[in-house]
Amino acid sequence: MRRFLALIFCLSFSVSPLVPCDFAQSPAPARSASSVLDTDVAQLHYDDLARDLLQTPPGSVHDLFAGVLADRTSRFDDALRLLTPLLSDTTLSASRRALVLGSLADVSVKLFHYAAASKLYNHLLSTAADGLPPVLLKDDQDDSATLKLLVNAPPQTIRLDGSTPAAPAVDLRTHSDPLRDITVHLTVHGVKAPWILDTGANFSTVSASFAHRLGLAPSQEAAQTEGVTGAENPLHTAILDTLTIGHATLHNVVVLILPDANLTIRIRSGGKRPYVIPAILGYPVFQSLGTIRFRHRRFQAGNLLPVSGDAASADGSSPIYMEKLNVLFSCRSYGLARSFLFDSGANSSNFYLPYYHDFPAAFLHPKRATRSSSGVGGSASDQVYLLDNVDLELAGRTVELQHIPVSISPQHTLSDEFEGSLGRDLISNTGSLTLDLAHDSVYAGSVRN
């Protein structure tokens, strides 16, 4: 699912002087209008895709990329209408066939139609695997293996009791766990525990020991997924029959069950014992809640009033694009709109190789740092550039981020796809962050409730 679990623990740096950047920027060759659309999708430039589609004449090419954009903006009916007829198009290249099948599978997952999604992934891997680069092929293989465990899973449902703009269904105090993650205390199957609020987790997740406490029945078969550090994580699945969050009640919530060892984070300071993460709330829960809001020591969801000001105005919000089950914010940096992963499970923001290539002016006087990171399933270190300050434009305001590490070489993981990952420092700098996941918009700043 592009990445099941977010970066959980933090980063440390050792900084040293560095010579100027040594990556040459060669001019791009001229491309056809059709190949521009391929590039827009491959580079996750969805603002550009929407613009370039306006210049694309009607026909199968327009329908294909309009369908992809519909999937990325949660317009599922439009995506199905535009993409389903293309399943019988024998003239599609392998890469475009993979795009059609992958997008339709993605729609099925978001509609909780797991059997249909599994069938589409099987079709993709048997007929169009050579149209995918290795990292994305591995990701789709992991997705396919996980969905095979869910073919008999019932759809997730939700009931919001007494939700009004004045009284949202969810209004909970948040806490900080030993890793400084944002958590809410939930009682599930009679067991009270902290659950991490993690928009970077593609599914809700529990440790094996916590699954036992909840009385969950793990799937007999297993699958695996790649964590943020590149480590493979074995997993089973289970269905949580009821999950109550405030006055919201969800049924048939898919959870991944990982070994305790893969959810153990060793805290380096204070001589504390290793911490085993008990439970994580992932994106499908947030999707069902519709609108979610992170505030200082509060998490709200359900029927929320908009942010102050004209919420419908173009400068009052920024688009959200969904890359599979990953939340991407459209932010502007140096005047260019780019897609950044929003990961509330990460302590701080990190930028990746695409940002380095897109904004060479930011690295005229760079510092070198060694980044050490720990996440689900392992730890890793790499060489990065360290930017003292970065200004991003989001939802009509400028957000200043500080001490941002930027990858200067490929990670050979899904991180290589994203401009960057925006962590909890973004929430701290905006004061309030509201995600309207029904209409794919994000608002930042003061709120009315």
C-alpha positions in Angstrom: 0.0 0.0 0.0 2.9 2.3 -0.9 3.9 2.1 2.8 2.0 0.4 5.5 3.6 2.1 8.5 5.0 5.5 9.1 8.4 6.6 10.5 7.7 6.2 14.2 10.9 7.2 15.9 13.2 10.1 15.3 16.3 11.3 13.6 19.7 12.2 14.7 22.3 14.1 12.8 26.1 14.7 12.7 26.9 17.7 10.5 30.0 18.4 8.5 31.0 20.9 5.8 30.2 19.9 2.2 31.3 21.0 -1.2 28.6 22.4 -3.5 26.1 20.0 -5.1 27.5 17.8 -7.8 24.4 16.6 -9.6 24.2 18.0 -13.1 20.9 19.3 -14.2 20.6 18.5 -17.9 17.8 20.1 -20.0 14.8 17.8 -20.6 14.1 16.7 -24.1 10.9 17.7 -25.8 8.0 15.4 -25.1 4.7 14.7 -26.7 1.5 15.9 -25.0 0.6 12.2 -24.2 4.0 11.5 -22.5 3.7 14.6 -20.4 0.7 13.0 -18.8 2.7 9.9 -18.1 5.4 12.0 -16.5 2.9 14.0 -14.4 1.6 10.7 -12.9 5.0 9.1 -12.5 6.3 12.1 -10.6 3.1 12.6 -8.6 2.6 16.1 -10.1 -1.2 16.0 -9.8 -1.7 19.8 -10.0 0.2 19.6 -13.3 -1.9 16.6 -14.4 -5.1 18.6 -13.8 -3.8 21.5 -15.9 -2.4 19.3 -18.7 -5.7 17.4 -19.0 -7.3 20.7 -20.0 -5.1 20.7 -23.1 -5.8 17.0 -23.9 -8.4 16.3 -26.6 -11.3 13.9 -25.8 -10.5 10.2 -26.3 -9.1 7.2 -24.6 -5.9 8.9 -23.5 -7.9 11.7 -21.8 -10.2 9.2 -20.2 -7.3 7.2 -18.8 -5.6 10.1 -17.1 -8.8 11.7 -16.1 -9.8 8.4 -14.4 -6.4 8.3 -12.6 -6.9 11.8 -11.4 -10.5 10.9 -10.3 -9.0 8.1 -8.2 -6.4 10.3 -6.7 -9.1 12.8 -5.7 -11.6 10.3 -4.2 -14.1 10.6 -7.0 -14.7 6.9 -7.1 -17.7 6.8 -9.4 -15.9 8.9 -12.0 -12.8 6.7 -11.8 -14.8 3.5 -12.3 -16.8 5.1 -15.2 -13.6 6.2 -17.0 -11.2 3.4 -16.3 -13.4 0.2 -16.5 -13.9 0.4 -20.3 -10.1 0.5 -20.7 -9.7 -3.0 -19.3 -10.5 -4.3 -22.7 -8.1 -1.9 -24.6 -5.5 -4.2 -26.1 -3.5 -1.3 -27.5 -2.4 0.0 -24.0 1.3 -0.2 -23.2 2.3 -2.3 -20.2 2.9 0.8 -18.1 -0.5 2.3 -18.9 -2.2 -1.1 -18.4 -0.6 -1.3 -15.0 -1.8 2.2 -14.3 -5.4 1.3 -15.2 -5.4 -1.9 -13.2 -3.6 -0.4 -10.2 -6.0 2.6 -10.0 -9.1 0.4 -10.2 -7.6 -1.8 -7.5 -7.0 1.3 -5.4 -10.6 2.4 -5.8 -11.8 -1.1 -4.7 -9.6 -0.9 -1.6 -10.9 2.5 -0.6 -14.5 1.2 -1.1 -13.5 -1.8 1.2 -14.2 -4.2 -1.7 -11.1 -6.4 -0.9 -12.0 -9.4 -3.1 -12.3 -7.2 -6.1 -9.1 -5.4 -5.3 -7.3 -8.7 -5.0 -8.6 -9.9 -8.3 -7.4 -6.7 -10.0 -3.9 -7.0 -8.5 -3.6 -10.6 -9.6 -4.5 -9.4 -13.1 -2.0 -6.6 -13.0 0.9 -8.9 -11.8 0.1 -11.5 -14.5 -0.4 -9.2 -17.4 1.4 -5.9 -16.8 4.2 -6.5 -14.3 6.8 -5.5 -16.8 5.3 -2.0 -16.9 6.3 -1.2 -13.4 9.7 -0.1 -12.0 11.2 -2.5 -9.4 10.2 -0.5 -6.3 6.6 -0.2 -7.4 6.4 -3.8 -8.6 7.6 -4.9 -5.1 5.0 -2.7 -3.5 2.2 -4.1 -5.7 3.3 -7.7 -4.9 3.1 -6.9 -1.2 -0.3 -5.4 -1.7 -1.5 -8.4 -3.6 -0.3 -10.8 -0.9 -2.0 -8.8 1.9 -5.3 -8.5 0.0 -5.4 -12.3 -0.5 -5.8 -12.5 3.2 -8.8 -10.2 3.1 -10.9 -11.6 0.3 -13.6 -12.7 2.7 -13.4 -9.5 4.9 -16.7 -7.6 5.1 -16.7 -3.9 4.2 -15.9 -1.4 6.9 -18.8 0.7 8.1 -19.3 3.7 10.4 -22.0 5.3 12.5 -21.6 8.9 13.8 -23.9 9.3 16.8 -25.2 12.8 17.6 -22.6 14.5 15.3 -23.3 18.2 14.7 -21.1 21.2 13.7 -21.3 22.3 17.3 -20.6 18.8 18.7 -18.4 16.7 16.4 -18.6 12.9 16.8 -15.0 12.8 18.0 -13.4 15.3 20.3 -10.7 13.6 22.3 -7.8 14.8 24.3 -4.5 13.6 22.8 -1.5 12.3 24.7 2.2 11.7 23.9 3.6 8.2 24.2 7.3 7.5 24.9 8.1 8.1 21.3 6.3 11.5 21.3 3.6 10.1 19.0 0.1 11.6 19.1 -2.1 9.1 20.8 -5.7 8.8 22.0 -6.8 6.5 24.8 -9.4 4.0 23.5 -11.1 1.1 25.1 -11.5 -1.7 22.6 -12.8 -5.1 23.6 -12.6 -4.0 27.2 -8.9 -3.1 26.9 -7.8 0.5 27.4 -4.6 1.5 25.6 -3.0 4.3 23.7 -3.6 4.2 19.9 -1.2 6.2 17.7 -2.9 8.6 15.2 -0.9 7.8 12.1 -2.0 9.2 8.7 1.1 7.4 7.3 -0.1 4.0 8.2 -2.0 2.5 5.3 -3.9 0.1 7.7 -4.5 0.1 11.4 -1.9 -2.1 13.1 -1.5 -3.9 16.4 1.3 -5.9 18.0 0.9 -9.6 18.3 0.7 -9.4 22.1 -1.9 -6.7 22.0 -3.9 -8.6 19.4 -4.0 -11.5 21.9 -5.3 -9.2 24.6 -8.0 -8.0 22.2 -9.0 -11.6 21.5 -8.3 -11.2 17.7 -8.1 -14.2 15.5 -5.1 -13.8 13.1 -5.2 -15.0 9.6 -3.7 -18.4 9.1 -1.7 -17.3 6.1 0.9 -14.5 6.3 2.1 -11.7 4.0 4.8 -9.0 4.4 5.4 -5.4 3.8 8.3 -3.1 3.5 8.7 -0.5 6.3 10.1 3.0 6.0 13.7 1.8 6.6 13.4 -0.8 3.8 13.1 -3.7 6.3 10.5 -6.4 5.5 7.8 -6.9 8.1 5.9 -10.2 8.3 2.2 -9.7 9.0 -1.1 -11.4 9.6 -4.5 -9.7 9.3 -7.6 -9.7 11.5 -10.9 -8.0 11.5 -11.8 -5.8 14.5 -15.6 -6.2 14.7 -16.2 -2.9 16.7 -14.0 0.1 17.2 -15.4 3.0 19.1 -13.8 6.5 18.9 -15.7 9.1 20.8 -19.2 8.9 19.5 -18.1 7.2 16.2 -18.6 3.5 16.0 -16.8 1.6 13.2 -17.3 -2.1 12.3 -15.2 -4.5 10.4 -11.9 -2.6 10.7 -9.0 -4.4 9.1 -5.9 -4.5 11.3 -2.4 -5.8 10.5 -0.8 -7.9 13.2 3.0 -7.6 13.4 5.4 -9.4 15.7 6.2 -7.5 18.8 9.9 -7.3 17.7 8.9 -5.4 14.6 7.0 -2.8 16.7 9.7 -2.4 19.3 11.5 0.9 19.3 14.7 1.2 21.4 14.7 4.6 23.1 18.3 5.8 23.3 18.0 8.4 26.1 17.2 7.9 29.8 18.1 4.2 29.9 14.5 3.2 29.4 13.5 -0.3 28.3 12.5 -0.9 24.7 9.0 0.3 23.9 6.5 -2.0 22.1 3.9 0.0 20.2 0.5 -1.6 21.1 -1.8 -0.1 18.4 -1.9 2.3 15.5 -5.0 3.9 13.8 -4.4 4.0 10.1 -5.9 5.8 7.1 -9.1 3.7 6.5 -10.4 4.8 9.9 -9.7 8.5 9.1 -11.3 8.1 5.7 -14.5 6.8 7.3 -14.5 9.7 9.8 -14.7 12.0 6.8 -13.1 15.1 8.3 -10.3 15.0 10.9 -8.5 17.8 12.8 -5.3 17.9 14.7 -5.2 20.6 17.3 -3.0 21.3 20.4 -3.8 18.3 22.6 -7.1 17.6 20.8 -8.2 15.3 18.0 -11.6 16.0 16.4 -13.4 14.2 13.6 -16.8 13.9 12.0 -19.1 16.9 11.3 -16.7 19.8 11.7 -17.1 23.5 11.1 -14.6 24.9 8.5 -11.6 26.9 9.4 -12.0 30.6 9.9 -12.4 32.6 6.7 -13.9 31.5 3.4 -13.2 27.8 3.4 -14.5 27.5 -0.1 -12.0 30.0 -1.5 -9.1 28.8 -3.6 -6.6 30.4 -1.2 -8.2 29.0 2.0 -7.3 25.4 1.3 -4.9 23.2 -0.6 -5.7 20.0 -2.6 -5.2 16.6 -1.1 -4.2 13.8 -3.5 -4.4 10.1 -2.5 -1.6 8.0 -3.8 -3.0 4.6 -2.9 -3.7 5.0 0.9 -1.1 7.8 1.3 -2.2 11.4 2.0 -0.4 13.9 -0.2 -0.6 17.6 0.4 -0.1 19.9 -2.6 2.4 22.5 -1.3 4.3 25.2 -3.1 8.0 25.6 -2.7 9.9 28.2 -4.7 6.7 28.8 -6.6 6.2 25.2 -7.8 3.4 23.0 -6.6 4.6 19.6 -5.4 3.1 16.6 -3.5 4.3 15.9 0.0 3.2 13.0 2.1 1.5 13.9 5.3 2.6 11.6 8.1 1.3 12.3 11.5 3.2 9.3 12.8 6.6 11.0 12.1 8.2 13.2 14.7 9.6 15.6 12.1 9.6 16.3 8.3 12.0 14.7 5.9 12.6 15.5 2.2 13.7 13.1 -0.4 15.6 12.9 -3.7 12.8 14.5 -5.9 13.0 17.7 -3.8 16.8 17.8 -4.3 16.4 17.5 -8.0 13.5 19.9 -8.3 15.0 22.7 -6.2 18.7 22.9 -6.8 18.8 26.6 -5.7 18.1 25.5 -2.2 21.4 23.7 -2.0 24.0 26.4 -3.0 25.6 26.3 0.4 24.6 22.9 1.8 25.6 21.2 5.0 26.2 17.5 5.1 24.6 15.4 7.8 24.4 11.7 8.7 20.8 10.8 9.4 20.0 7.9 11.7 16.4 6.8 11.7 14.4 4.1 13.4 11.1 2.8 12.3 8.9 -0.2 12.2 11.0 -3.3 11.6 14.5 -1.7 11.8 16.8 1.2 11.6 18.9 2.8 8.9 21.4 5.7 8.3 22.3 7.7 5.3 24.0 10.9 4.1 21.7 13.9 3.6 21.9 17.6 3.1 20.5 19.6 6.0 18.4 22.7 5.2 18.2 25.2 8.1 14.9 26.6 7.0 12.3 25.7 4.4 9.2 27.7 3.5 6.2 25.8 2.2 2.9 27.4 1.1 0.0 25.4 2.3 -3.7 26.4 2.5 -3.1 30.1 1.8 -0.3 30.5 4.4 3.5 30.1 4.6 4.7 27.5 6.9 8.4 27.6 8.0 10.0 24.2 8.7 13.4 24.0 10.3 16.4 21.6 10.2 15.1 19.5 7.3 17.2 16.6 6.1 17.1 16.0 2.3 18.1 12.7 0.7 20.9 13.1 -1.8 20.9 9.5 -3.1 18.2 7.0 -3.9 16.8 5.1 -1.0 15.5 2.3 -3.2 12.2 2.4 -1.2 9.0 4.2 -1.8 10.5 7.3 -0.3 12.1 8.0 -3.7 8.6 8.8 -5.1 7.8 11.7 -2.7 9.1 15.2 -2.5 9.1 14.8 1.2 7.2 13.6 4.3 5.6 16.3 6.5 5.6 15.2 10.1 4.2 16.6 13.4 6.4 19.7 13.1 3.9 20.8 10.4 1.0 20.5 12.9 3.0 22.5 15.5 3.7 25.3 13.1 0.1 25.6 11.9 -1.6 25.3 15.3 -4.5 23.4 13.7 -4.7 21.1 10.6 -8.0 20.0 9.2 -8.2 17.3 6.5 -11.5 17.0 4.6 -11.0 13.5 3.3 -14.4 13.5 1.6 -13.6 16.4 -0.6 -9.7 16.1 -0.5 -8.9 19.5 0.9 -6.6 20.5 3.7 -7.0 23.7 5.8 -4.5 25.2 8.2 -4.8 27.7 11.0 -7.5 28.9 13.4 -10.8 27.1 13.7 -14.3 27.9 14.9 -14.8 24.9 17.1 
